[in-house]
Amino acid sequence: MEIAHSDSADADIAAAAAELDGQRLLAVNVEPLQGRSTFTFDLGGLLETSPYDDSEDEQWLVYRVSGDVFTYRADGHYRWGPSDEQPGNDIWLPLMLNQI
């Protein structure tokens, strides 16, 4: 059952986020050619992302305790490195299908 989507009211999006709060992330399925990603959680939660307008927009980020961040764009490129990286110094690499 869908609780919210990108055009939903803020309260509905907050309710959807609350449903995922406390769930453990089990898997991330990325489709670089389509720009879609699916996050699967242990208590049945599911989060799906897809491109909005600009395929070079950052679509999602995952932070590590170390301070590193994995950033994924809808064009299938990613960046992995320190979260305090200066703009312009980042290197975007294509996510290859066999990396998933």
Secondary structure by P-SEA (a helix, b strand, c coil): cccccccccaaaaaaaaaaaccccccbbbbbccccbbbbbcccbbbbbbbbccccccccccccccccbbbbbcccccccccccccccccbbbbbbccccc
